[in-house]
Amino acid sequence: MIYLDNAASTRLDERVLEAMKPYFFDTYAVATSEFGYSMGIEAKDGLEAARQIIISKLDAEPDEVIFTSGDAESSNTALKGVSLALKEKKGKHIIVTKIEDFPVLNTARALQKQGFDVTFLDVDAEGVADIEGLKKAITKETVLVSIQHGNQEIGTVQDLKVISEICEEKDVLLHTDATHSFTRLPLSVKELPIDLITMSAHTIHGPRGIGALYIRKDTPVSKFMDGGFQEFNLRAGVENIPGAVGFAKAVELVTEEETRQLKAMRDRVIEKSLSEISDVTLNGSREKRLPQNANLTFHYVEGESVTLHMDMRGFAVSTGSACFSRSLEASHVIMGIGGDHERAHGSVRFTFGRYNRMEDADAAIDAMSEIVARLREISPLARK
């Protein structure tokens, strides 16, 4: 199987597993303070060493990163935590784009049901957030803006410099979901006035079930999950120390050269698709794009048919078709950039990872060309 769905999740790197093993079999205690027993102290040391690696990658300060169970918990903590902390002091208005990933989008919808006013910000045809619309949408009651760094589906990268400066000027907190950009694109909280950042290990060859949330010092966040007092009393539950150690190791293993290789494979798929297959549309920005993401619509065919045929040939890719969605709705991202159901149903996402090579990209498009040609011959959607 040639796996080209690395935006969904990545294969665990063996070196990550080796780093995690001691915290399963040797230092398996919960993290305890300096007044605890030796194994607990060693476990806490491992946890804090992992935290420091994440902090260093962001140019953050000590105690500004908490570990979570993944990007869903991180984004829930950011949106719900800030909203709960500020709803009485400032207001009940938040802003998110229409193409956010579900942890942000559905959290915003849940807050809306609880009486919050939510602005779902428009994006342009490439998925770039409407900056003028953002300026107009912010009011004195706005407590948080949440705009992703890189889109999970079409790969468009937002201009966080401009967005963060607007939020800083208007004294509004900013959260960004960096699940698909962390380590792949520069992200420094010393350079950008971002208040909260969602991160996850599963997209960079780390373990599943572990993520992190950067929270700038003095950012008001209320704890929304009851239980113990872990992670500076911002979440509840025994710390996933093996996961945190694995996350940190995964961060250390990402290199600029590897990211350049992903970008080259991405570009090969885009260029070959547009030049060798007729009636193809690139979804998302060509220039402002995640290095590992290529998303294209092959018109006059159904995405689920393409993915099934690709699977039979040994390729794993994903589609924005409603038939492959548990909600039975076409991709909200394709629809959000002005696409119709036909464009969403014919969209195919190729996302690359550490274990892909250029020949995988070439083979995938060669197979895609044959599959699309065959499906168009029998498709009622095809032009006659």
TIDREN-923748 format. One record per residue (C-alpha): residue in three letters; x, y, z. Coordinates in Angstrom, 1 decimal. Layout:
TIDREN-923748
['ALA', [X, Y, Z]]
...
This chain:
TIDREN-923748
['MET', [0.0, 0.0, 0.0]]
['ILE', [1.3, 3.4, -1.0]]
['TYR', [-0.2, 5.6, 1.8]]
['LEU', [-1.0, 9.1, 0.7]]
['ASP', [-3.4, 10.2, 3.4]]
['ASN', [-0.9, 11.5, 5.9]]
['ALA', [-3.1, 14.5, 6.8]]
['ALA', [-5.5, 12.0, 8.5]]
['SER', [-2.7, 10.3, 10.4]]
['THR', [0.9, 9.2, 9.9]]
['ARG', [2.9, 6.1, 10.5]]
['LEU', [4.7, 6.1, 13.8]]
['ASP', [8.4, 6.5, 13.4]]
['GLU', [10.3, 3.6, 15.0]]
['ARG', [12.7, 6.1, 16.8]]
['VAL', [9.6, 7.6, 18.4]]
['LEU', [8.5, 4.2, 19.7]]
['GLU', [12.0, 3.6, 21.1]]
['ALA', [11.9, 6.9, 23.0]]
['MET', [8.5, 6.0, 24.5]]
['LYS', [9.3, 2.4, 25.6]]
['PRO', [11.1, 3.2, 28.9]]
['TYR', [8.0, 5.1, 30.0]]
['PHE', [5.8, 2.0, 29.5]]
['PHE', [8.1, -0.6, 31.1]]
['ASP', [10.7, 1.1, 33.3]]
['THR', [9.6, 4.6, 34.4]]
['TYR', [5.8, 3.9, 34.4]]
['ALA', [4.8, 5.9, 37.5]]
['VAL', [2.6, 9.0, 37.4]]
['ALA', [4.4, 12.3, 37.5]]
['THR', [5.1, 13.4, 41.1]]
['SER', [6.8, 16.4, 42.5]]
['GLU', [10.3, 16.5, 44.1]]
['PHE', [8.7, 15.3, 47.3]]
['GLY', [7.5, 12.0, 45.7]]
['TYR', [9.2, 8.7, 45.2]]
['SER', [12.1, 8.3, 42.7]]
['MET', [10.2, 6.7, 39.8]]
['GLY', [7.5, 9.4, 40.0]]
['ILE', [10.2, 12.1, 40.0]]
['GLU', [11.9, 10.5, 36.9]]
['ALA', [8.5, 10.3, 35.2]]
['LYS', [7.9, 14.0, 35.9]]
['ASP', [11.4, 14.8, 34.6]]
['GLY', [10.6, 13.0, 31.4]]
['LEU', [7.3, 14.9, 31.0]]
['GLU', [9.0, 18.3, 31.6]]
['ALA', [11.9, 17.5, 29.2]]
['ALA', [9.3, 16.7, 26.5]]
['ARG', [7.4, 20.0, 27.3]]
['GLN', [10.6, 21.9, 26.9]]
['ILE', [11.2, 20.6, 23.4]]
['ILE', [7.7, 21.8, 22.3]]
['ILE', [8.3, 25.1, 24.1]]
['SER', [11.6, 25.6, 22.3]]
['LYS', [10.1, 24.9, 18.9]]
['LEU', [7.6, 27.7, 19.4]]
['ASP', [10.1, 30.1, 21.0]]
['ALA', [7.7, 30.1, 24.0]]
['GLU', [8.4, 30.6, 27.7]]
['PRO', [8.3, 28.0, 30.5]]
['ASP', [4.9, 26.8, 31.6]]
['GLU', [3.2, 28.1, 28.4]]
['VAL', [2.5, 24.6, 26.9]]
['ILE', [0.1, 22.0, 28.3]]
['PHE', [-0.2, 18.4, 27.0]]
['THR', [-3.6, 17.2, 25.9]]
['SER', [-5.1, 14.1, 24.3]]
['GLY', [-4.8, 15.6, 20.9]]
['ASP', [-6.0, 18.5, 18.6]]
['ALA', [-9.6, 18.1, 19.5]]
['GLU', [-9.0, 18.6, 23.2]]
['SER', [-6.6, 21.4, 22.6]]
['SER', [-9.0, 23.4, 20.4]]
['ASN', [-11.9, 22.7, 22.8]]
['THR', [-9.8, 23.9, 25.7]]
['ALA', [-8.9, 27.1, 23.8]]
['LEU', [-12.4, 28.0, 22.6]]
['LYS', [-14.4, 26.9, 25.6]]
['GLY', [-11.8, 27.9, 28.1]]
['VAL', [-11.4, 31.5, 26.8]]
['SER', [-15.2, 31.8, 26.3]]
['LEU', [-16.0, 30.7, 29.8]]
['ALA', [-13.3, 33.0, 31.3]]
['LEU', [-14.4, 36.1, 29.5]]
['LYS', [-18.1, 35.8, 28.9]]
['GLU', [-19.0, 37.9, 32.0]]
['LYS', [-16.1, 40.3, 31.8]]
['LYS', [-16.1, 41.1, 28.1]]
['GLY', [-18.8, 39.4, 26.0]]
['LYS', [-20.0, 36.3, 24.2]]
['HIS', [-18.8, 36.8, 20.6]]
['ILE', [-16.2, 34.6, 18.8]]
['ILE', [-15.1, 34.5, 15.2]]
['VAL', [-14.0, 31.4, 13.2]]
['THR', [-13.6, 30.8, 9.5]]
['LYS', [-16.1, 28.6, 7.6]]
['ILE', [-13.4, 26.1, 6.7]]
['GLU', [-11.9, 25.3, 10.1]]
['ASP', [-11.4, 21.7, 11.0]]
['PHE', [-14.2, 20.1, 13.0]]
['PRO', [-12.6, 20.5, 16.5]]
['VAL', [-12.9, 24.3, 16.1]]
['LEU', [-16.0, 24.4, 13.9]]
['ASN', [-18.1, 22.1, 16.0]]
['THR', [-16.9, 23.7, 19.3]]
['ALA', [-18.0, 27.1, 17.9]]
['ARG', [-21.4, 25.6, 17.0]]
['ALA', [-21.7, 24.1, 20.5]]
['LEU', [-20.9, 27.5, 22.1]]
['GLN', [-23.5, 29.0, 19.7]]
['LYS', [-26.1, 26.7, 21.2]]
['GLN', [-25.1, 27.9, 24.7]]
['GLY', [-25.9, 31.5, 23.7]]
['PHE', [-22.7, 32.7, 22.2]]
['ASP', [-22.7, 34.8, 19.1]]
['VAL', [-20.5, 33.2, 16.4]]
['THR', [-19.3, 34.8, 13.2]]
['PHE', [-18.4, 32.3, 10.6]]
['LEU', [-15.9, 34.3, 8.5]]
['ASP', [-15.9, 34.0, 4.7]]
['VAL', [-12.8, 32.9, 2.8]]
['ASP', [-12.0, 33.6, -0.9]]
['ALA', [-11.9, 31.1, -3.7]]
['GLU', [-8.5, 29.8, -2.6]]
['GLY', [-9.5, 29.5, 1.1]]
['VAL', [-7.8, 32.7, 2.3]]
['ALA', [-9.6, 34.4, 5.2]]
['ASP', [-11.4, 37.7, 4.4]]
['ILE', [-9.1, 40.2, 6.2]]
['GLU', [-11.4, 43.1, 5.7]]
['GLY', [-14.3, 41.0, 6.9]]
['LEU', [-12.4, 40.1, 10.0]]
['LYS', [-11.7, 43.7, 10.8]]
['LYS', [-15.4, 44.5, 10.5]]
['ALA', [-16.6, 41.5, 12.4]]
['ILE', [-14.6, 42.2, 15.6]]
['THR', [-16.6, 44.1, 18.2]]
['LYS', [-16.1, 45.2, 21.8]]
['GLU', [-17.7, 42.0, 22.8]]
['THR', [-15.4, 39.7, 20.8]]
['VAL', [-13.5, 37.5, 23.1]]
['LEU', [-11.7, 35.2, 20.6]]
['VAL', [-10.7, 34.8, 17.0]]
['SER', [-9.8, 31.3, 15.9]]
['ILE', [-8.3, 31.0, 12.4]]
['GLN', [-6.3, 27.9, 11.4]]
['HIS', [-2.7, 28.1, 10.2]]
['GLY', [-3.0, 25.5, 7.4]]
['ASN', [-6.2, 23.9, 6.2]]
['GLN', [-6.6, 20.2, 6.7]]
['GLU', [-8.2, 19.6, 3.4]]
['ILE', [-7.1, 22.0, 0.7]]
['GLY', [-3.8, 23.0, 2.4]]
['THR', [-4.2, 26.8, 2.2]]
['VAL', [-2.0, 28.7, 4.7]]
['GLN', [-3.3, 31.8, 6.3]]
['ASP', [-1.3, 35.0, 6.9]]
['LEU', [-1.0, 34.8, 10.7]]
['LYS', [1.2, 37.9, 10.8]]
['VAL', [-1.5, 40.1, 9.4]]
['ILE', [-4.3, 38.3, 11.4]]
['SER', [-2.4, 38.4, 14.7]]
['GLU', [-1.6, 42.1, 14.3]]
['ILE', [-5.2, 42.9, 13.7]]
['CYS', [-6.2, 41.0, 16.8]]
['GLU', [-3.5, 42.6, 18.9]]
['GLU', [-4.5, 46.1, 17.7]]
['LYS', [-8.2, 45.4, 18.6]]
['ASP', [-7.3, 43.7, 21.9]]
['VAL', [-8.8, 40.4, 21.0]]
['LEU', [-7.3, 37.0, 21.7]]
['LEU', [-6.2, 34.8, 18.8]]
['HIS', [-6.2, 31.0, 18.6]]
['THR', [-4.8, 29.1, 15.6]]
['ASP', [-5.1, 25.4, 14.8]]
['ALA', [-1.6, 24.4, 13.8]]
['THR', [-2.3, 20.7, 13.6]]
['HIS', [-1.1, 20.4, 10.0]]
['SER', [1.6, 23.1, 10.0]]
['PHE', [3.5, 22.7, 13.3]]
['THR', [7.1, 21.8, 12.5]]
['ARG', [6.4, 22.0, 8.8]]
['LEU', [6.1, 25.8, 8.7]]
['PRO', [7.8, 28.5, 10.8]]
['LEU', [5.8, 29.4, 13.9]]
['SER', [7.3, 31.6, 16.6]]
['VAL', [5.3, 33.2, 19.3]]
['LYS', [8.1, 35.7, 19.8]]
['GLU', [7.5, 37.0, 16.3]]
['LEU', [3.7, 36.6, 16.2]]
['PRO', [1.3, 37.8, 18.9]]
['ILE', [-0.7, 34.6, 18.9]]
['ASP', [-2.3, 33.7, 22.2]]
['LEU', [-3.2, 30.0, 21.8]]
['ILE', [-1.9, 27.3, 19.4]]
['THR', [-3.3, 23.8, 18.9]]
['MET', [-0.8, 21.1, 18.0]]
['SER', [-0.9, 17.3, 17.6]]
['ALA', [1.6, 14.5, 17.3]]
['HIS', [-0.3, 12.2, 14.9]]
['THR', [0.4, 14.3, 11.8]]
['ILE', [4.2, 14.3, 12.3]]
['HIS', [4.9, 10.6, 12.8]]
['GLY', [4.3, 10.8, 16.5]]
['PRO', [1.8, 8.7, 18.6]]
['ARG', [-2.0, 9.2, 18.5]]
['GLY', [-3.8, 10.4, 21.5]]
['ILE', [-1.3, 13.2, 22.4]]
['GLY', [-1.4, 16.8, 21.6]]
['ALA', [-0.5, 20.2, 23.1]]
['LEU', [-1.9, 23.6, 23.6]]
['TYR', [0.3, 26.7, 23.7]]
['ILE', [-1.3, 29.3, 26.1]]
['ARG', [0.5, 32.7, 26.3]]
['LYS', [1.2, 33.8, 29.8]]
['ASP', [-1.7, 35.6, 31.5]]
['THR', [-4.2, 34.5, 28.8]]
['PRO', [-7.5, 33.9, 30.7]]
['VAL', [-8.5, 30.2, 30.2]]
['SER', [-11.1, 28.5, 32.5]]
['LYS', [-10.8, 24.8, 33.1]]
['PHE', [-13.8, 23.1, 31.5]]
['MET', [-13.1, 19.4, 32.3]]
['ASP', [-13.4, 18.5, 36.0]]
['GLY', [-11.2, 16.0, 37.8]]
['GLY', [-7.6, 16.3, 39.0]]
['PHE', [-5.2, 19.2, 38.9]]
['GLN', [-2.9, 18.1, 36.1]]
['GLU', [-1.2, 20.5, 33.6]]
['PHE', [-1.1, 23.6, 35.7]]
['ASN', [-4.7, 22.8, 36.7]]
['LEU', [-6.0, 23.4, 33.2]]
['ARG', [-7.0, 19.8, 32.5]]
['ALA', [-7.9, 16.6, 34.4]]
['GLY', [-6.5, 13.1, 34.0]]
['VAL', [-3.3, 11.2, 34.5]]
['GLU', [-0.6, 12.6, 32.1]]
['ASN', [0.2, 10.6, 29.0]]
['ILE', [4.0, 10.6, 29.7]]
['PRO', [4.9, 8.1, 27.0]]
['GLY', [2.8, 10.1, 24.5]]
['ALA', [4.4, 13.4, 25.5]]
['VAL', [7.9, 11.9, 25.2]]
['GLY', [6.9, 10.5, 21.8]]
['PHE', [5.5, 13.8, 20.7]]
['ALA', [8.7, 15.6, 21.6]]
['LYS', [10.8, 13.0, 19.8]]
['ALA', [8.7, 13.4, 16.7]]
['VAL', [9.2, 17.1, 16.8]]
['GLU', [13.0, 16.6, 17.0]]
['LEU', [13.0, 14.3, 14.0]]
['VAL', [11.3, 16.7, 11.5]]
['THR', [13.9, 18.4, 9.3]]
['GLU', [13.9, 21.2, 6.7]]
['GLU', [15.2, 18.8, 4.1]]
['GLU', [12.4, 16.4, 4.7]]
['THR', [9.8, 19.2, 4.4]]
['ARG', [11.5, 20.2, 1.1]]
['GLN', [11.0, 16.6, -0.1]]
['LEU', [7.4, 16.7, 0.8]]
['LYS', [6.9, 19.9, -1.1]]
['ALA', [8.6, 18.4, -4.2]]
['MET', [6.2, 15.5, -4.1]]
['ARG', [3.3, 17.8, -3.6]]
['ASP', [4.3, 19.9, -6.6]]
['ARG', [4.8, 16.9, -8.8]]
['VAL', [1.3, 15.7, -8.2]]
['ILE', [-0.2, 19.1, -8.8]]
['GLU', [1.9, 19.7, -12.0]]
['LYS', [1.3, 16.3, -13.5]]
['SER', [-2.4, 16.3, -12.7]]
['LEU', [-2.9, 19.7, -14.3]]
['SER', [-0.8, 19.0, -17.4]]
['GLU', [-1.6, 15.3, -18.0]]
['ILE', [-5.3, 15.0, -17.1]]
['SER', [-8.0, 17.2, -18.6]]
['ASP', [-10.7, 19.1, -16.6]]
['VAL', [-8.8, 19.2, -13.3]]
['THR', [-9.1, 22.1, -10.7]]
['LEU', [-6.6, 22.7, -8.0]]
['ASN', [-8.3, 23.3, -4.7]]
['GLY', [-6.7, 25.9, -2.4]]
['SER', [-3.9, 28.3, -3.0]]
['ARG', [-1.0, 27.3, -5.3]]
['GLU', [1.6, 29.5, -3.5]]
['LYS', [0.2, 29.7, 0.1]]
['ARG', [0.1, 26.0, 0.7]]
['LEU', [1.1, 23.4, 3.2]]
['PRO', [4.2, 21.6, 1.9]]
['GLN', [2.6, 18.1, 2.2]]
['ASN', [-0.8, 18.8, 0.7]]
['ALA', [-2.2, 18.5, -2.9]]
['ASN', [-6.0, 18.6, -3.4]]
['LEU', [-7.5, 18.4, -6.8]]
['THR', [-11.0, 18.0, -8.3]]
['PHE', [-11.2, 15.6, -11.2]]
['HIS', [-14.4, 16.8, -12.9]]
['TYR', [-17.1, 14.4, -14.2]]
['VAL', [-16.2, 11.6, -11.8]]
['GLU', [-17.2, 10.7, -8.3]]
['GLY', [-14.5, 11.0, -5.6]]
['GLU', [-15.5, 7.8, -3.9]]
['SER', [-15.2, 5.9, -7.1]]
['VAL', [-11.7, 7.3, -7.6]]
['THR', [-10.6, 6.4, -4.1]]
['LEU', [-12.0, 2.9, -4.3]]
['HIS', [-10.2, 2.2, -7.6]]
['MET', [-7.0, 3.7, -6.2]]
['ASP', [-7.3, 1.4, -3.2]]
['MET', [-7.7, -1.6, -5.5]]
['ARG', [-4.4, -0.5, -7.1]]
['GLY', [-2.7, -0.1, -3.8]]
['PHE', [-3.0, 3.6, -3.1]]
['ALA', [-4.6, 5.3, -0.1]]
['VAL', [-6.0, 8.7, -0.8]]
['SER', [-9.1, 10.6, 0.5]]
['THR', [-12.0, 12.4, -0.9]]
['GLY', [-14.4, 15.3, 0.0]]
['SER', [-17.4, 13.4, -1.3]]
['ALA', [-20.4, 13.1, 0.9]]
['CYS', [-20.5, 9.4, 0.4]]
['PHE', [-17.3, 9.1, 2.3]]
['SER', [-18.5, 11.5, 5.1]]
['ARG', [-20.2, 10.2, 8.2]]
['SER', [-22.4, 13.4, 8.1]]
['LEU', [-23.4, 12.6, 4.6]]
['GLU', [-22.5, 16.1, 3.7]]
['ALA', [-20.1, 17.2, 0.9]]
['SER', [-16.9, 18.8, 2.1]]
['HIS', [-17.6, 22.0, 4.0]]
['VAL', [-14.2, 23.3, 2.9]]
['ILE', [-14.9, 23.0, -0.8]]
['MET', [-18.3, 24.4, -0.4]]
['GLY', [-16.8, 27.2, 1.7]]
['ILE', [-14.5, 28.3, -1.1]]
['GLY', [-17.4, 28.7, -3.4]]
['GLY', [-17.4, 25.2, -4.9]]
['ASP', [-20.5, 23.2, -5.7]]
['HIS', [-21.4, 19.6, -4.9]]
['GLU', [-19.9, 18.3, -8.2]]
['ARG', [-16.6, 19.9, -7.3]]
['ALA', [-16.6, 18.5, -3.8]]
['HIS', [-17.6, 15.0, -4.9]]
['GLY', [-14.8, 14.9, -7.4]]
['SER', [-12.1, 16.2, -5.0]]
['VAL', [-9.2, 14.0, -4.1]]
['ARG', [-6.6, 14.8, -1.4]]
['PHE', [-3.0, 13.5, -1.6]]
['THR', [-0.9, 14.2, 1.5]]
['PHE', [2.7, 13.1, 1.9]]
['GLY', [4.8, 11.9, 4.8]]
['ARG', [8.2, 10.7, 5.8]]
['TYR', [7.9, 7.3, 4.2]]
['ASN', [6.8, 8.5, 0.7]]
['ARG', [9.2, 8.9, -2.2]]
['MET', [8.9, 10.8, -5.5]]
['GLU', [8.1, 7.5, -7.3]]
['ASP', [5.0, 7.3, -5.2]]
['ALA', [3.8, 10.6, -6.5]]
['ASP', [4.5, 9.6, -10.1]]
['ALA', [2.8, 6.2, -9.7]]
['ALA', [-0.2, 7.8, -8.0]]
['ILE', [-0.8, 10.2, -10.9]]
['ASP', [-0.2, 7.6, -13.5]]
['ALA', [-2.8, 5.4, -11.9]]
['MET', [-5.1, 8.4, -11.4]]
['SER', [-4.9, 9.3, -15.1]]
['GLU', [-6.0, 5.8, -16.1]]
['ILE', [-8.8, 5.6, -13.5]]
['VAL', [-10.2, 9.0, -14.4]]
['ALA', [-10.2, 8.2, -18.1]]
['ARG', [-12.0, 4.9, -17.5]]
['LEU', [-14.6, 6.4, -15.1]]
['ARG', [-15.4, 9.2, -17.5]]
['GLU', [-16.1, 6.8, -20.2]]
['ILE', [-19.0, 5.3, -18.2]]
['SER', [-19.9, 8.4, -16.1]]
['PRO', [-23.3, 10.1, -16.7]]
['LEU', [-21.6, 13.3, -15.5]]
['ALA', [-19.0, 13.3, -18.3]]
['ARG', [-19.4, 15.7, -21.2]]
['LYS', [-20.4, 14.0, -24.4]]
